[in-house]
């Protein structure tokens, strides 16, 4: 912890930029969008399944667009990329507020929120922190990742209050106003120290970009790393999107479960810090082989314990995994692939993560509609996580990047 405190004293100004990006990515994250769902369903007179399809469509389109624009952080000034991304996020919030005029605006809003919010802001933060800090990337990524649990703790209270008091349209407009304020502050900030001369000068052609992505997908390293990244987001989205359905099926107290969720946020916060220290001490390659284990083990009491303590155990264990993952997932890409084209590499893995958040509600929602019992749903997730963990053990034979 002393090393982290020393790091913050000397790098607070630069590392805080990464934290702000992950904090503001909340506007496109599942946990915040889910707060709008009840009012959207009432407004458009649609079912949960219909909204789930709209959400999945928006997420898939966003993931495809992300892979075509994510590389810009490799060859464009960081401030320019961030500026235009925030313009897109502000526009998406405004589209959501005016979506009552036509459902097509809702679809466009979902695409924009998922792309510029969850996708690009997280991607930019992780790429810049990994590339800029080198040997200290574990600490930098852990500090930046603290924006995720902070957003989960603060924004739901604010957005829920606005929705209940004024309606979801005003809540979306207030979100846009808040982001405009940050964009104004950003205009006065110098971010040139994040730019490298070669980075800004080199822009890949579409042909070269397609070749790069094709090579990455065929690379053995992609087959080792991608399943774990995919399954982390898939499992978390599958459970959290339908968590209150599962809680009611188990006969547990919804209010007590909601209180337990604080335990998840606190655990994730603490493990984000510890995970960064572990990465710098043990390397991300070693941690990546085991970071999914706590979440996998936490699924079992969640499915088979009659007591609501099973839910608390699951939330804490998932907090451990997601907290460590905030640092490990990005650091391992720098260790395995190097930093020269980290933006392109990161965007490919971000795409797989976003696709998993689209696939999860579709698959689990379908299984629920087919009457599959809750314990069997959880066992399915446990089995998929176990396969990803076993596959990640091959990472030990992958040599470190030379650049």
Secondary structure as UniProt FT lines:
FT   HELIX           2..24
FT   HELIX           25..28
FT   HELIX           30..44
FT   HELIX           48..69
FT   TURN            70..71
FT   HELIX           72..75
FT   HELIX           78..97
FT   HELIX           99..101
FT   HELIX           103..112
FT   HELIX           113..121
FT   HELIX           122..133
FT   HELIX           134..136
FT   HELIX           137..166
FT   HELIX           168..186
FT   TURN            187..188
FT   HELIX           192..194
FT   HELIX           197..201
FT   HELIX           206..218
FT   HELIX           220..241
FT   HELIX           243..250
FT   HELIX           254..282
FT   HELIX           284..288
FT   TURN            289..292
FT   HELIX           293..304
FT   HELIX           309..337
FT   TURN            340..341
FT   HELIX           342..369
FT   TURN            370..371
FT   HELIX           374..392
FT   HELIX           393..397
//
